[in-house]
Amino acid sequence: MRTDLFTDPVDGLDEALAAVDAFDRVLVSGLLRPQPAQAAGLAALANAVAGTPLASLVAEAADKAAAGAAGEDHFVALAAARTALMGSVHDALTDRVADITGRPRAERGTQDPDTDAPGANVLAAARAWLCDLARAGWQGIDHELVAGAAPVVSAMLPDPRLRRQATLLDGFAAELAASCPGATLDRVPERRWADLWTRALMLTVPGAARTPVPSTATGRLLPLGVDLQEHATAVQAQVHAVFEPADGTDPRLVRAAVSAPKPDTVVGAGLWQLLRPRMSLLAAAGEGRAMELDAMPVTIEGDLLWDDQRARTGEPADPFATARVILSTTTDGVTAPLDRHPARIAVPVFLEGYETEHEADGPLTFTVAGHRLAVDTDRVPAAGPLTPEAVAASGACLGLLRWDAGEFVLQPLAVETTVRKKTVAVHAGAWAGGTDDKVGARAEKAATDSVAVLRERAGKLLRA
């Protein structure tokens, strides 16, 4: 592993992000009555893509927007330019990750696209609302404007093909509503809201969300770790794994995710109760076992479209043994065009033989072959036995290499540490399939009680 590349600068990265930041500041005040500073930000975005096929479209859009006369097509062109810049940052960083790990990257295939194009009218309604947001700006939002998303989301939700867009719009509108009125905001999350606005607008373009028809995977799946992501009203678990095809071709990195809505009273280890019945892979990952797949649908990006009927539990499989023996020979996945964003980078890596350092006011860091790597212990979930203390005392770590706040960071998924002179593995997803651990068992019982009360109340409401 080329640890010296953790901190080496990436050519062109700062310039691309500077252009993105300039445009993001434009959206703060909105484009209803643009000021000279906003015209400069729009020009910076246009200049950044001047040598690309987007050049003429974006230049025209920037001029129209600077004059306060931008239409929907112009806003889409600006969003496309920002998407292209963030995609270029993603590509530069994933190239750097490939240099660090030494693993090959899969080449994009030629799967036939799904030709179904749903909901043109409702997508147009979503696009109109997003353009109104851009005109008002984040400082100009109010409850009336934000409420305009509600009927659009309601029209999208019945169609499974539009759930992706509906979920994004619903979550975005909820964040904006919690911040209304925008004129009173002390601080605007410029990058985050611009990311959400850009992605939502791009997904309203007809055909943008069209996905290739998945292929199938038959062979052995070796789980590496579980990344648990929790929100006030939803939870998702993503299992990262190595897939060994039955036909003997090279192993590849894949993912399988499951999500569920949740009440805010279900936290900690209780989250597994919401997810476990939906995907048998969680139990296998928690127990440290492989799974045998039979024609499991898989996208070209390496996402398994999980179907319990196409999987059965296999032999014990130690994730650390998998990492030491196979991980370095696997092929990294590719990323769908619209998903190319530095926040999406989450690449499984294995480190050992490092030194740990934890300053009082700073993050935990691993020093590997003389080079420092920040460790993001804030991402360690409370729904498992892995703790920041265990990470700090570890001698080997399985984790996800991410990019955050201008640097590479490591999110631990599992560590090996010494307990009573014995090497012990501690996994973030160890309780995914159930646990005898006292802390985990208490959290599961509390979650069971909370869900039972909620179901009883819901039943009474339905009967009333």
C-alpha positions as CSV (number, residue, x, y, z in Angstrom):
1,M,0.0,0.0,0.0
2,R,1.3,3.4,-1.0
3,T,0.8,5.2,2.3
4,D,2.8,8.2,1.1
5,L,0.0,9.1,-1.2
6,F,-2.4,9.8,1.7
7,T,-1.3,13.4,1.9
8,D,0.2,14.2,-1.5
9,P,-1.7,16.9,-3.3
10,V,-4.0,16.0,-6.2
11,D,-3.5,18.1,-9.3
12,G,-6.4,20.4,-10.2
13,L,-8.4,19.4,-7.1
14,D,-8.3,22.8,-5.3
15,E,-9.2,24.6,-8.5
16,A,-12.3,22.5,-9.2
17,L,-13.5,22.8,-5.7
18,A,-13.0,26.6,-5.7
19,A,-15.3,26.8,-8.8
20,V,-17.9,24.7,-7.0
21,D,-17.7,26.9,-3.9
22,A,-18.1,30.0,-6.0
23,F,-21.3,28.7,-7.4
24,D,-22.6,27.4,-4.1
25,R,-22.2,31.0,-2.7
26,V,-24.4,32.2,-5.6
27,L,-27.3,30.0,-4.3
28,V,-27.2,31.5,-0.8
29,S,-28.8,34.8,-1.9
30,G,-30.6,33.4,-4.9
31,L,-30.9,34.4,-8.5
32,L,-34.1,36.5,-8.5
33,R,-32.1,39.8,-8.3
34,P,-28.4,38.8,-8.9
35,Q,-25.6,41.0,-7.6
36,P,-22.1,41.5,-9.1
37,A,-20.6,39.0,-6.7
38,Q,-23.1,36.3,-7.9
39,A,-22.3,37.1,-11.5
40,A,-18.6,36.5,-10.7
41,G,-19.5,33.1,-9.1
42,L,-21.5,32.1,-12.2
43,A,-18.6,33.1,-14.4
44,A,-16.2,31.0,-12.3
45,L,-18.4,27.9,-12.9
46,A,-18.6,28.6,-16.6
47,N,-14.8,29.1,-16.9
48,A,-14.2,25.8,-15.1
49,V,-16.0,23.9,-17.8
50,A,-14.9,26.0,-20.7
51,G,-12.9,23.2,-22.3
52,T,-15.7,20.7,-22.2
53,P,-18.8,19.8,-24.3
54,L,-20.8,21.8,-21.7
55,A,-19.0,25.0,-22.4
56,S,-21.5,26.9,-24.6
57,L,-24.6,25.7,-22.7
58,V,-23.1,26.7,-19.4
59,A,-21.8,30.1,-20.6
60,E,-25.3,31.0,-21.9
61,A,-26.9,29.8,-18.7
62,A,-24.4,31.8,-16.6
63,D,-25.1,35.0,-18.6
64,K,-28.9,34.5,-18.3
65,A,-28.7,33.8,-14.6
66,A,-26.5,36.8,-14.0
67,A,-29.1,38.9,-15.7
68,G,-31.9,37.4,-13.5
69,A,-33.5,35.8,-16.6
70,A,-32.6,32.1,-16.2
71,G,-35.2,29.5,-17.2
72,E,-35.4,25.8,-16.2
73,D,-33.0,24.7,-19.0
74,H,-30.4,27.2,-17.8
75,F,-30.7,26.0,-14.2
76,V,-30.3,22.4,-15.4
77,A,-27.2,23.4,-17.4
78,L,-25.7,25.0,-14.2
79,A,-26.5,21.9,-12.2
80,A,-24.9,19.8,-14.9
81,A,-21.7,21.9,-14.8
82,R,-21.5,21.5,-11.0
83,T,-22.1,17.8,-11.3
84,A,-19.3,17.5,-13.8
85,L,-16.9,19.3,-11.6
86,M,-17.7,17.2,-8.5
87,G,-17.4,14.1,-10.8
88,S,-14.0,15.2,-11.9
89,V,-13.0,15.5,-8.2
90,H,-14.4,12.1,-7.5
91,D,-12.5,10.6,-10.5
92,A,-9.2,12.2,-9.4
93,L,-9.6,10.9,-5.9
94,T,-10.6,7.4,-6.9
95,D,-7.6,7.3,-9.2
96,R,-5.5,8.2,-6.1
97,V,-7.2,5.5,-4.1
98,A,-6.3,3.0,-6.8
99,D,-2.7,4.1,-6.6
100,I,-2.8,3.8,-2.8
101,T,-4.2,0.3,-2.7
102,G,-2.6,-1.0,-5.9
103,R,-5.9,-2.8,-6.8
104,P,-7.3,-2.7,-10.3
105,R,-10.5,-0.9,-11.1
106,A,-13.3,-2.5,-13.0
107,E,-14.0,-1.1,-16.5
108,R,-17.4,0.2,-17.2
109,G,-19.4,-2.4,-19.1
110,T,-22.1,-2.1,-21.7
111,Q,-25.2,-3.4,-19.9
112,D,-28.4,-2.5,-21.7
113,P,-30.3,0.4,-20.1
114,D,-33.8,0.1,-18.7
115,T,-35.9,1.9,-21.3
116,D,-38.8,2.7,-18.9
117,A,-39.1,6.5,-18.4
118,P,-41.7,7.2,-15.7
119,G,-43.5,10.3,-14.6
120,A,-42.6,13.1,-17.0
121,N,-45.2,15.5,-15.6
122,V,-44.3,15.0,-11.9
123,L,-40.6,15.3,-12.7
124,A,-41.4,18.6,-14.5
125,A,-43.2,19.7,-11.3
126,A,-40.2,18.8,-9.2
127,R,-37.9,20.7,-11.6
128,A,-40.1,23.8,-11.3
129,W,-40.0,23.8,-7.5
130,L,-36.2,23.4,-7.5
131,C,-35.8,26.3,-9.9
132,D,-38.0,28.4,-7.6
133,L,-35.6,27.5,-4.8
134,A,-32.6,28.7,-6.8
135,R,-34.3,32.0,-7.5
136,A,-35.2,32.6,-3.8
137,G,-31.9,31.3,-2.5
138,W,-31.3,29.7,0.9
139,Q,-31.7,33.1,2.6
140,G,-35.0,33.6,0.9
141,I,-36.8,30.3,1.8
142,D,-40.0,30.3,3.8
143,H,-42.5,27.7,4.8
144,E,-44.8,28.5,1.8
145,L,-42.1,27.9,-0.7
146,V,-40.7,24.8,0.9
147,A,-44.3,23.4,1.3
148,G,-44.5,23.3,-2.5
149,A,-42.5,20.1,-2.5
150,A,-45.2,18.2,-0.6
151,P,-47.7,17.6,-3.4
152,V,-44.8,16.6,-5.7
153,V,-43.5,14.0,-3.3
154,S,-47.0,12.7,-2.7
155,A,-47.4,12.2,-6.5
156,M,-44.0,10.4,-6.8
157,L,-44.3,8.0,-3.9
158,P,-46.9,5.6,-5.4
159,D,-44.6,4.9,-8.3
160,P,-41.6,2.6,-7.2
161,R,-39.6,3.9,-10.1
162,L,-39.7,7.4,-8.6
163,R,-39.1,6.5,-5.0
164,R,-35.4,7.6,-5.3
165,Q,-36.4,11.1,-6.4
166,A,-39.2,11.3,-3.9
167,T,-37.0,10.3,-0.9
168,L,-34.4,12.9,-1.9
169,L,-37.0,15.7,-2.3
170,D,-38.7,14.8,0.9
171,G,-35.5,14.8,2.9
172,F,-34.3,18.0,1.3
173,A,-37.6,19.8,1.9
174,A,-37.6,18.6,5.6
175,E,-34.1,20.1,6.1
176,L,-35.2,23.4,4.5
177,A,-38.4,23.5,6.5
178,A,-36.5,23.1,9.8
179,S,-34.4,26.1,8.8
180,C,-37.2,28.5,7.8
181,P,-37.2,31.4,7.5
182,G,-33.9,31.5,5.7
183,A,-33.3,35.1,6.5
184,T,-32.7,34.3,10.1
185,L,-30.0,31.7,9.5
186,D,-26.7,32.4,11.2
187,R,-24.9,29.8,9.1
188,V,-26.0,28.2,5.8
189,P,-24.7,24.7,4.9
190,E,-23.7,25.9,1.5
191,R,-22.0,22.7,0.2
192,R,-24.7,20.3,1.5
193,W,-27.7,22.1,0.2
194,A,-26.1,22.8,-3.1
195,D,-25.3,19.1,-3.4
196,L,-28.9,18.2,-2.6
197,W,-30.3,20.8,-5.0
198,T,-27.9,19.8,-7.8
199,R,-28.6,16.1,-7.5
200,A,-32.4,16.5,-7.2
201,L,-32.4,18.8,-10.3
202,M,-30.3,16.4,-12.3
203,L,-32.6,13.5,-11.4
204,T,-35.6,15.4,-12.9
205,V,-34.1,15.2,-16.4
206,P,-35.9,12.5,-18.4
207,G,-33.7,9.4,-18.5
208,A,-31.2,10.6,-15.9
209,A,-32.2,8.0,-13.3
210,R,-32.4,5.2,-15.9
211,T,-30.2,2.3,-14.8
212,P,-28.7,-0.6,-16.7
213,V,-30.4,-3.9,-16.5
214,P,-28.5,-5.9,-13.8
215,S,-26.5,-9.0,-14.5
216,T,-26.3,-12.0,-12.1
217,A,-23.7,-13.2,-9.6
218,T,-23.2,-16.9,-8.7
219,G,-20.4,-17.8,-6.3
220,R,-19.2,-17.2,-2.7
221,L,-19.7,-14.0,-0.8
222,L,-17.2,-13.1,1.9
223,P,-18.4,-10.2,4.2
224,L,-15.8,-7.7,5.3
225,G,-17.9,-5.4,7.5
226,V,-21.1,-3.5,8.0
227,D,-21.5,0.3,7.7
228,L,-24.6,1.4,9.7
229,Q,-26.1,4.8,8.8
230,E,-28.7,6.2,11.1
231,H,-31.1,9.1,10.6
232,A,-33.9,10.3,12.9
233,T,-36.5,8.6,10.7
234,A,-34.6,6.0,8.8
235,V,-31.7,3.5,9.1
236,Q,-29.6,1.7,6.5
237,A,-27.0,-1.0,6.8
238,Q,-24.5,-1.6,4.0
239,V,-22.5,-4.8,3.9
240,H,-19.1,-4.5,2.1
241,A,-17.9,-7.9,0.9
242,V,-15.6,-9.8,-1.5
243,F,-17.4,-11.8,-4.2
244,E,-15.6,-14.9,-5.6
245,P,-17.4,-15.9,-8.9
246,A,-18.1,-19.6,-9.3
247,D,-16.5,-19.5,-12.8
248,G,-13.1,-18.7,-11.4
249,T,-12.8,-15.2,-12.6
250,D,-11.1,-12.5,-10.5
251,P,-12.8,-11.6,-7.2
252,R,-14.5,-8.3,-6.9
253,L,-15.7,-5.9,-4.2
254,V,-19.5,-5.7,-3.9
255,R,-22.0,-4.1,-1.6
256,A,-25.5,-5.1,-0.4
257,A,-27.7,-2.6,1.4
258,V,-31.0,-2.7,3.3
259,S,-32.9,0.2,4.8
260,A,-36.0,0.7,6.8
261,P,-38.1,3.6,8.3
262,K,-37.7,3.9,12.1
263,P,-39.3,5.7,15.0
264,D,-36.9,8.0,16.9
265,T,-37.3,5.9,20.0
266,V,-35.5,2.9,18.4
267,V,-31.7,3.5,18.8
268,G,-28.5,1.6,19.3
269,A,-28.6,-2.2,19.0
270,G,-32.4,-2.0,18.5
271,L,-31.9,-0.8,15.0
272,W,-30.9,-4.4,13.9
273,Q,-34.5,-5.5,14.7
274,L,-35.8,-3.2,11.9
275,L,-33.2,-4.4,9.4
276,R,-32.5,-8.1,10.2
277,P,-35.8,-9.6,8.9
278,R,-35.2,-7.9,5.5
279,M,-31.9,-9.4,4.7
280,S,-30.3,-12.7,5.8
281,L,-26.8,-11.4,4.9
282,L,-26.8,-9.3,8.2
283,A,-26.9,-12.5,10.3
284,A,-24.1,-14.0,8.2
285,A,-22.0,-10.9,8.6
286,G,-22.7,-10.8,12.3
287,E,-21.8,-14.5,12.8
288,G,-18.7,-14.3,10.5
289,R,-20.0,-16.7,7.8
290,A,-19.8,-16.7,4.0
291,M,-22.9,-16.9,1.8
292,E,-23.4,-18.9,-1.4
293,L,-25.2,-16.9,-4.1
294,D,-27.1,-18.3,-7.0
295,A,-27.9,-15.8,-9.8
296,M,-28.1,-12.9,-7.4
297,P,-28.9,-9.7,-9.4
298,V,-25.9,-7.3,-9.3
299,T,-25.5,-3.8,-10.9
300,I,-22.4,-2.9,-12.9
301,E,-21.4,-0.7,-9.9
302,G,-21.2,-3.8,-7.7
303,D,-24.4,-3.3,-5.7
304,L,-26.2,-6.6,-5.0
305,L,-30.0,-6.4,-5.4
306,W,-30.5,-8.7,-2.4
307,D,-33.0,-11.5,-2.7
308,D,-32.9,-14.0,0.3
309,Q,-34.3,-16.7,-2.1
310,R,-31.0,-16.6,-4.0
311,A,-28.6,-16.9,-1.1
312,R,-27.8,-19.5,1.6
313,T,-25.5,-19.4,4.5
314,G,-22.1,-21.0,4.0
315,E,-19.0,-21.9,6.0
316,P,-17.3,-19.7,8.6
317,A,-15.3,-16.9,7.0
318,D,-13.1,-14.6,9.1
319,P,-13.1,-11.1,7.6
320,F,-9.6,-10.5,8.7
321,A,-8.4,-13.7,6.9
322,T,-10.3,-12.5,3.8
323,A,-8.6,-9.2,4.0
324,R,-5.1,-10.6,4.4
325,V,-5.4,-13.2,1.7
326,I,-7.9,-11.9,-0.9
327,L,-8.6,-8.2,-0.6
328,S,-5.4,-7.0,-2.3
329,T,-6.3,-9.0,-5.4
330,T,-9.9,-7.9,-5.8
331,T,-11.2,-5.5,-8.4
332,D,-12.7,-2.2,-7.2
333,G,-16.1,-1.3,-8.5
334,V,-17.0,1.6,-10.8
335,T,-19.4,4.4,-10.0
336,A,-22.5,5.4,-11.9
337,P,-22.1,8.8,-13.7
338,L,-24.5,10.8,-11.6
339,D,-23.1,9.2,-8.4
340,R,-19.6,10.5,-9.0
341,H,-19.1,12.7,-5.9
342,P,-16.3,12.6,-3.3
343,A,-18.8,12.0,-0.5
344,R,-19.6,8.6,-2.2
345,I,-16.0,7.3,-1.9
346,A,-16.0,4.4,0.6
347,V,-13.3,1.9,-0.4
348,P,-12.5,-1.2,1.9
349,V,-8.9,-1.3,3.0
350,F,-6.9,-3.3,5.5
351,L,-4.2,-1.8,7.7
352,E,-1.9,-3.4,10.3
353,G,1.4,-2.6,12.0
354,Y,0.5,1.0,12.6
355,E,1.0,3.3,15.5
356,T,-1.9,5.2,17.1
357,E,-1.9,8.7,18.3
358,H,-4.7,10.6,20.0
359,E,-4.3,14.2,20.9
360,A,-6.7,15.8,23.4
361,D,-8.2,18.2,20.9
362,G,-7.6,16.3,17.7
363,P,-8.7,13.1,15.9
364,L,-7.3,9.7,16.4
365,T,-4.6,9.0,13.8
366,F,-2.8,5.9,12.5
367,T,0.8,6.3,11.5
368,V,1.5,3.7,8.7
369,A,5.0,3.4,7.4
370,G,5.7,6.9,8.7
371,H,2.6,8.5,7.1
372,R,-0.4,9.7,9.1
373,L,-4.0,8.9,8.4
374,A,-6.9,10.4,10.3
375,V,-9.4,7.9,11.8
376,D,-13.1,8.9,11.9
377,T,-14.3,7.3,15.1
378,D,-17.4,9.4,15.0
379,R,-18.7,7.0,12.4
380,V,-18.5,4.1,14.7
381,P,-22.1,3.1,15.5
382,A,-23.5,2.6,19.0
383,A,-25.3,-0.5,17.7
384,G,-22.2,-2.7,18.0
385,P,-19.4,-3.6,20.4
386,L,-16.7,-1.6,18.5
387,T,-15.7,1.6,20.4
388,P,-13.2,4.4,19.8
389,E,-11.2,3.0,22.7
390,A,-11.0,-0.4,21.0
391,V,-9.9,1.3,17.7
392,A,-7.2,3.3,19.6
393,A,-5.9,0.1,21.2
394,S,-5.9,-1.9,17.9
395,G,-3.1,-3.4,15.9
396,A,-5.0,-4.2,12.7
397,C,-8.0,-2.5,11.2
398,L,-10.6,-3.2,8.4
399,G,-12.2,0.0,7.3
400,L,-13.5,2.2,4.6
401,L,-11.1,4.8,3.1
402,R,-13.1,8.0,2.6
403,W,-12.5,11.6,1.6
404,D,-13.8,14.3,4.1
405,A,-13.0,17.9,4.6
406,G,-10.0,17.9,2.2
407,E,-8.2,14.8,3.4
408,F,-8.4,11.0,3.4
409,V,-9.9,9.5,6.5
410,L,-10.5,5.9,7.7
411,Q,-13.8,4.7,9.0
412,P,-13.2,1.6,11.1
413,L,-15.5,-1.4,10.5
414,A,-13.5,-3.9,12.6
415,V,-10.3,-4.1,14.5
416,E,-8.0,-6.7,16.1
417,T,-6.9,-5.8,19.6
418,T,-5.3,-7.6,22.5
419,V,-7.4,-8.6,25.5
420,R,-5.7,-10.6,28.3
421,K,-2.8,-11.4,26.0
422,K,-5.1,-12.8,23.3
423,T,-5.9,-11.2,19.9
424,V,-9.6,-10.5,19.7
425,A,-11.6,-9.2,16.7
426,V,-14.2,-6.5,17.4
427,H,-16.7,-5.8,14.6
428,A,-19.1,-2.8,14.3
429,G,-21.7,-5.2,12.8
430,A,-21.2,-8.0,15.4
431,W,-24.7,-7.6,16.7
432,A,-26.4,-7.6,13.3
433,G,-27.6,-11.2,13.7
434,G,-28.4,-11.0,17.4
435,T,-26.2,-10.9,20.5
436,D,-25.7,-12.3,24.0
437,D,-23.8,-9.2,25.0
438,K,-25.5,-7.6,28.0
439,V,-25.5,-4.1,26.6
440,G,-26.7,-5.2,23.2
441,A,-29.4,-7.4,24.7
442,R,-30.7,-4.5,26.9
443,A,-30.9,-2.3,23.9
444,E,-32.7,-4.9,21.8
445,K,-35.3,-5.4,24.6
446,A,-35.9,-1.7,24.9
447,A,-36.4,-1.5,21.1
448,T,-38.8,-4.5,21.3
449,D,-40.8,-2.7,23.9
450,S,-40.9,0.6,22.0
451,V,-42.0,-1.1,18.7
452,A,-44.7,-3.1,20.6
453,V,-46.1,0.2,22.1
454,L,-46.0,1.9,18.7
455,R,-47.8,-1.0,17.0
456,E,-50.5,-1.0,19.7
457,R,-51.1,2.7,19.3
458,A,-51.2,2.4,15.5
459,G,-53.7,-0.5,15.8
460,K,-55.9,1.6,18.1
461,L,-55.8,4.5,15.6
462,L,-56.7,2.3,12.7
463,R,-59.6,0.8,14.6
464,A,-60.9,4.2,15.8
